[in-house]
Amino acid sequence: MSCACRATLLLGAVMQASPESHAEAEDRVAFDMHEAWCALMGHEEHGPCMKHRVMQELRDADDSQIGERMALIDEQVSQERGEAQSWEMHDWWCGGKEASEAVAGSALRRYCDGWAEH
């Protein structure tokens, strides 16, 4: 097989994998954001932090177990308050120096640009 043919096949494989790779990379950004925000003093009882903890604890659980735990959190933190906390977390993360200096097309830039469109 010629070099050009191998390069074309490799490029095709990369392009097909890109959407999934982008999604996985953006999931990592969201995970890192939650980890950093939720580690700050006073945030452990924020709705997004409690839900993040549940998702980590019950990673391999079935949907009904996760749903039950999420419902308990929803009883503790109103939807309005949880949304406000989520906005605050995203504004903090995407308004930081690292995000503002992120390279165009990077997972961090894509994630924050997507958030800005909300």
Beta strands, then each sheet from edge to edge (+ up, - down):
end
